[in-house]
Amino acid sequence: MAPKTTKVLSIQPLSDRVVVKPISVEEVSASGIIIPDTVKKEKAERGTVVATGPGRYDDGALVPMTVKKGDEVLFEQSYRDPIEIDGQEYYIFSEASILAIIPAK
C-alpha cells in the first residue's frame, strides 16, 4: 500500500486573509424534503480553513490570526465569490468575515 501524500495548496493568502474550503451541508425540511445548497438562504456558510496569511498590522505591530489551518468555521454568506484551485472550489476573504470557530467533537 502506497503512503498517503498530503496535497499542498498552491496559493498563500496575504495579510489577514484566509482560504476556506466550503463544506456542503445537506438540509432536510420538516417534511423530509432535501433542500439543495443552491437555494438562496440568508444564513452563514460552513467551511474548513486550509491556509491563512500571517495576520494584520495595527499601529506597526503584527496581530496574529485567530483561526488556523484545519479549523471548521462559520462565515458570512455574502462572501461567496469562489475561486477554483486544482479543481477544488475555495473562498478567500478577510478573517473579520468569519463569525465563529466550530469546536471539534
N, CA, C and O of each residue as an XYZ file, in Angstrom:
420
protein
N       0.835     -1.171      0.000
C       0.000      0.000      0.000
C       0.882      1.236      0.000
O       1.809      1.348      0.802
N       0.586      2.172     -0.912
C       1.379      3.392     -1.042
C       1.088      4.334      0.122
O      -0.045      4.396      0.601
N       2.108      5.070      0.581
C       1.877      6.014      1.676
C       0.980      7.161      1.210
O       1.025      7.583      0.054
N       0.170      7.646      2.139
C      -0.745      8.741      1.822
C       0.051     10.040      1.739
O       0.815     10.365      2.647
N      -0.134     10.784      0.639
C       0.564     12.051      0.479
C      -0.396     13.199      0.748
O      -1.584     13.129      0.433
N       0.147     14.251      1.334
C      -0.644     15.435      1.613
C      -0.465     16.412      0.465
O       0.663     16.756      0.110
N      -1.559     16.858     -0.112
C      -1.511     17.793     -1.220
C      -1.310     19.204     -0.672
O      -2.035     19.639      0.223
N      -0.323     19.914     -1.214
C      -0.026     21.265     -0.782
C      -0.852     22.231     -1.628
O      -0.862     22.145     -2.856
N      -1.542     23.147     -0.958
C      -2.356     24.138     -1.646
C      -1.437     25.105     -2.384
O      -0.462     25.595     -1.815
N      -1.747     25.376     -3.646
C      -0.871     26.198     -4.481
C      -1.202     27.684     -4.397
O      -1.100     28.402     -5.392
N      -1.601     28.151     -3.204
C      -1.891     29.569     -3.006
C      -1.596     29.922     -1.555
O      -1.865     29.134     -0.648
N      -1.039     31.117     -1.340
C      -0.745     31.580      0.016
C      -1.412     32.941      0.208
O      -1.028     33.908     -0.450
N      -2.409     33.035      1.101
C      -3.074     34.316      1.316
C      -2.158     35.334      1.997
O      -1.228     34.963      2.713
N      -2.424     36.592      1.770
C      -1.650     37.678      2.358
C      -2.417     38.319      3.503
O      -3.634     38.166      3.610
N      -1.707     39.029      4.349
C      -2.284     39.828      5.428
C      -3.224     38.990      6.290
O      -2.845     37.912      6.749
N      -4.455     39.478      6.517
C      -5.401     38.755      7.379
C      -6.413     37.962      6.559
O      -7.548     37.767      6.992
N      -6.009     37.511      5.392
C      -6.896     36.731      4.534
C      -6.801     35.250      4.887
O      -5.766     34.768      5.348
N      -7.906     34.539      4.658
C      -7.947     33.087      4.861
C      -8.486     32.430      3.601
O      -9.274     33.029      2.868
N      -8.060     31.203      3.352
C      -8.602     30.388      2.270
C      -9.442     29.317      2.945
O      -8.958     28.584      3.808
N     -10.719     29.232      2.539
C     -11.652     28.290      3.155
C     -12.223     27.368      2.097
O     -12.656     27.812      1.034
N     -12.217     26.074      2.402
C     -12.852     25.075      1.544
C     -14.270     24.889      2.075
O     -14.448     24.487      3.225
N     -15.291     25.179      1.249
C     -16.668     25.064      1.747
C     -17.043     23.624      2.066
O     -16.587     22.679      1.424
N     -17.889     23.492      3.081
C     -18.435     22.197      3.459
C     -19.888     22.194      3.017
O     -20.666     23.061      3.415
N     -20.247     21.237      2.208
C     -21.622     21.127      1.743
C     -22.438     20.432      2.819
O     -22.211     19.264      3.136
N     -23.390     21.165      3.374
C     -24.258     20.616      4.411
C     -25.641     20.455      3.802
O     -26.272     21.432      3.401
N     -26.100     19.224      3.737
C     -27.410     18.937      3.158
C     -28.479     19.155      4.214
O     -28.437     18.554      5.288
N     -29.439     20.021      3.903
C     -30.511     20.295      4.849
C     -31.770     19.546      4.434
O     -32.025     19.329      3.249
N     -32.542     19.159      5.431
C     -33.792     18.458      5.196
C     -34.903     19.244      5.890
O     -34.776     19.611      7.058
N     -35.993     19.498      5.162
C     -37.121     20.222      5.747
C     -37.845     19.327      6.750
O     -37.561     18.133      6.852
N     -38.786     19.923      7.489
C     -39.555     19.171      8.488
C     -40.320     18.011      7.857
O     -40.552     16.992      8.506
N     -40.712     18.165      6.589
C     -41.469     17.107      5.910
C     -40.564     16.091      5.210
O     -41.054     15.173      4.553
N     -39.224     16.255      5.352
C     -38.297     15.284      4.789
C     -37.773     15.619      3.411
O     -37.073     14.800      2.815
N     -38.086     16.795      2.876
C     -37.594     17.200      1.559
C     -36.168     17.723      1.702
O     -35.891     18.560      2.561
N     -35.266     17.225      0.857
C     -33.876     17.677      0.873
C     -33.802     19.038      0.177
O     -34.251     19.196     -0.958
N     -33.223     20.018      0.883
C     -33.085     21.373      0.345
C     -31.657     21.513     -0.166
O     -30.723     21.472      0.635
N     -31.454     21.678     -1.484
C     -30.095     21.783     -2.018
C     -29.432     23.084     -1.584
O     -30.105     24.073     -1.296
N     -28.079     23.066     -1.542
C     -27.361     24.263     -1.117
C     -27.398     25.374     -2.156
O     -26.905     26.472     -1.897
N     -27.974     25.111     -3.328
C     -28.094     26.147     -4.353
C     -29.272     27.084     -4.092
O     -29.385     28.128     -4.734
N     -30.141     26.723     -3.164
C     -31.276     27.571     -2.812
C     -30.740     28.768     -2.040
O     -29.957     28.610     -1.104
N     -31.168     29.973     -2.437
C     -30.703     31.186     -1.764
C     -31.229     31.219     -0.339
O     -32.435     31.149     -0.102
N     -30.306     31.326      0.601
C     -30.663     31.407      2.007
C     -29.827     32.501      2.643
O     -28.672     32.698      2.264
N     -30.380     33.197      3.584
C     -29.643     34.218      4.308
C     -29.138     33.625      5.614
O     -29.668     33.925      6.684
N     -28.126     32.793      5.528
C     -27.551     32.211      6.725
C     -26.070     32.011      6.496
O     -25.584     32.124      5.371
N     -25.364     31.716      7.553
C     -23.921     31.539      7.470
C     -23.574     30.251      6.736
O     -24.360     29.304      6.705
N     -22.397     30.233      6.153
C     -21.863     29.066      5.473
C     -20.819     28.413      6.365
O     -20.274     29.049      7.267
N     -20.544     27.135      6.104
C     -19.525     26.395      6.847
C     -18.372     26.055      5.927
O     -18.546     25.886      4.720
N     -17.188     25.958      6.518
C     -16.031     25.571      5.741
C     -14.866     25.222      6.641
O     -14.915     25.391      7.859
N     -13.813     24.729      6.003
C     -12.587     24.372      6.706
C     -11.475     25.288      6.234
O     -11.270     25.452      5.031
N     -10.760     25.884      7.166
C      -9.635     26.760      6.839
C      -8.507     25.890      6.308
O      -8.079     24.943      6.968
N      -8.024     26.216      5.106
C      -6.934     25.438      4.517
C      -5.631     26.228      4.439
O      -4.564     25.644      4.248
N      -5.706     27.553      4.585
C      -4.498     28.385      4.604
C      -4.834     29.735      5.206
O      -5.953     30.228      5.067
N      -3.850     30.336      5.883
C      -4.037     31.674      6.455
C      -2.835     32.540      6.130
O      -1.726     32.049      5.914
N      -3.083     33.834      6.103
C      -1.995     34.787      5.996
C      -1.346     34.949      7.359
O      -1.774     34.314      8.322
N      -0.313     35.793      7.460
C       0.391     35.968      8.728
C      -0.389     36.784      9.760
O      -0.128     36.661     10.957
N      -1.325     37.601      9.329
C      -2.070     38.470     10.240
C      -2.103     39.882      9.687
O      -1.659     40.135      8.567
N      -2.635     40.801     10.485
C      -2.724     42.193     10.033
C      -1.857     43.062     10.930
O      -1.537     42.697     12.061
N      -1.487     44.212     10.400
C      -0.698     45.160     11.177
C      -1.608     46.216     11.769
O      -2.457     46.776     11.075
N      -1.431     46.488     13.056
C      -2.194     47.510     13.756
C      -1.185     48.378     14.502
O      -0.524     47.909     15.429
N      -1.068     49.637     14.102
C      -0.081     50.565     14.675
C       1.332     50.005     14.629
O       2.103     50.167     15.575
N       1.669     49.341     13.521
C       3.011     48.816     13.317
C       3.283     47.462     13.938
O       4.345     46.884     13.709
N       2.338     46.939     14.727
C       2.540     45.637     15.362
C       1.699     44.578     14.646
O       0.541     44.816     14.304
N       2.296     43.418     14.427
C       1.583     42.324     13.770
C       0.594     41.687     14.744
O       0.977     41.229     15.821
N      -0.680     41.664     14.353
C      -1.724     40.993     15.131
C      -1.919     39.625     14.483
O      -2.413     39.552     13.358
N      -1.542     38.530     15.165
C      -1.626     37.197     14.555
C      -3.069     36.764     14.311
O      -4.006     37.299     14.903
N      -3.220     35.801     13.440
C      -4.530     35.269     13.098
C      -5.119     34.494     14.277
O      -4.397     33.860     15.047
N      -6.446     34.559     14.399
C      -7.155     33.801     15.429
C      -7.419     32.385     14.949
O      -7.316     31.433     15.723
N      -7.764     32.239     13.658
C      -8.043     30.923     13.101
C      -6.757     30.292     12.592
O      -5.781     30.982     12.299
N      -6.773     28.972     12.492
C      -5.603     28.260     11.983
C      -6.048     27.183     10.994
O      -7.225     26.832     10.921
N      -5.105     26.685     10.259
C      -5.375     25.633      9.292
C      -6.050     24.465      9.985
O      -5.600     24.021     11.042
N      -7.142     23.958      9.389
C      -7.865     22.831      9.940
C      -9.095     23.215     10.749
O      -9.937     22.359     11.024
N      -9.221     24.492     11.142
C     -10.397     24.929     11.888
C     -11.640     24.868     11.019
O     -11.601     25.258      9.852
N     -12.745     24.383     11.575
C     -14.038     24.448     10.895
C     -14.700     25.738     11.355
O     -14.785     26.008     12.553
N     -15.170     26.539     10.393
C     -15.674     27.872     10.716
C     -17.029     28.147     10.067
O     -17.420     27.504      9.093
N     -17.729     29.120     10.639
C     -18.925     29.704     10.025
C     -18.508     31.048      9.484
O     -17.826     31.809     10.170
N     -18.916     31.360      8.237
C     -18.559     32.655      7.664
C     -19.761     33.273      6.978
O     -20.718     32.584      6.626
N     -19.697     34.583      6.792
C     -20.795     35.323      6.186
C     -21.031     34.854      4.760
O     -20.087     34.682      3.990
N     -22.288     34.649      4.414
C     -22.648     34.162      3.086
C     -22.354     35.189      2.001
O     -22.136     34.812      0.849
N     -22.341     36.460      2.332
C     -22.134     37.493      1.316
C     -20.764     37.402      0.656
O     -20.527     38.051     -0.362
N     -19.870     36.616      1.214
C     -18.537     36.459      0.641
C     -18.446     35.183     -0.178
O     -17.537     34.376      0.015
N     -19.376     35.003     -1.079
C     -19.425     33.788     -1.886
C     -18.921     34.024     -3.294
O     -19.665     33.813     -4.252
N     -17.693     34.451     -3.447
C     -17.061     34.572     -4.748
C     -16.016     33.468     -4.831
O     -14.851     33.688     -4.498
N     -16.426     32.282     -5.273
C     -15.494     31.153     -5.240
C     -14.395     31.276     -6.284
O     -14.569     31.891     -7.336
N     -13.274     30.679     -5.963
C     -12.197     30.518     -6.927
C     -11.945     29.022     -7.032
O     -12.287     28.265     -6.122
N     -11.358     28.602     -8.119
C     -11.059     27.188     -8.288
C      -9.550     27.013     -8.339
O      -8.858     27.662     -9.124
N      -9.051     26.121     -7.483
C      -7.628     25.819     -7.426
C      -7.492     24.310     -7.531
O      -8.038     23.571     -6.712
N      -6.767     23.858     -8.536
C      -6.533     22.421     -8.737
C      -7.834     21.625     -8.737
O      -7.886     20.517     -8.203
N      -8.902     22.197     -9.344
C     -10.168     21.505     -9.486
C     -11.071     21.540     -8.262
O     -12.127     20.908     -8.269
N     -10.692     22.256     -7.216
C     -11.479     22.351     -5.981
C     -11.914     23.802     -5.766
O     -11.158     24.733     -6.043
N     -13.144     23.985     -5.268
C     -13.669     25.324     -5.005
C     -13.247     25.805     -3.616
O     -13.310     25.057     -2.640
N     -12.812     27.083     -3.544
C     -12.405     27.719     -2.291
C     -12.940     29.146     -2.257
O     -13.343     29.698     -3.281
N     -12.938     29.734     -1.059
C     -13.245     31.145     -0.874
C     -12.044     31.797     -0.202
O     -11.380     31.189      0.638
N     -11.773     33.055     -0.587
C     -10.736     33.836      0.068
C     -11.393     35.102      0.584
O     -12.042     35.828     -0.170
N     -11.223     35.365      1.882
C     -11.784     36.580      2.463
C     -11.030     36.936      3.731
O     -10.197     36.164      4.205
N     -11.323     38.107      4.276
C     -10.688     38.591      5.486
C     -11.134     37.771      6.684
O     -12.262     37.277      6.718
N     -10.265     37.626      7.654
C     -10.604     36.899      8.875
C     -11.814     37.520      9.574
O     -12.543     36.821     10.277
N     -12.035     38.819      9.390
C     -13.169     39.501     10.014
C     -14.512     38.961      9.513
O     -15.532     39.160     10.172
N     -14.532     38.289      8.374
C     -15.773     37.714      7.821
C     -16.127     36.379      8.471
O     -17.205     35.836      8.230
N     -15.231     35.855      9.288
C     -15.513     34.607      9.998
C     -16.299     34.925     11.253
O     -15.885     35.741     12.077
N     -17.437     34.266     11.383
C     -18.332     34.533     12.507
C     -18.002     33.699     13.734
O     -18.149     34.174     14.860
N     -17.556     32.460     13.534
C     -17.285     31.572     14.670
C     -16.419     30.396     14.240
O     -16.392     30.008     13.072
N     -15.714     29.841     15.221
C     -14.982     28.593     15.035
C     -15.834     27.493     15.653
O     -16.281     27.622     16.793
N     -16.061     26.421     14.918
C     -16.865     25.307     15.405
C     -15.919     24.326     16.081
O     -15.037     23.774     15.424
N     -16.086     24.095     17.389
C     -15.172     23.183     18.104
C     -15.260     21.763     17.563
O     -16.326     21.306     17.151
N     -14.120     21.071     17.570
C     -14.086     19.667     17.153
C     -14.820     18.826     18.196
O     -14.763     19.108     19.393
N     -15.510     17.790     17.722
C     -16.271     16.918     18.633
C     -15.411     15.847     19.235
O     -15.897     15.033     20.021
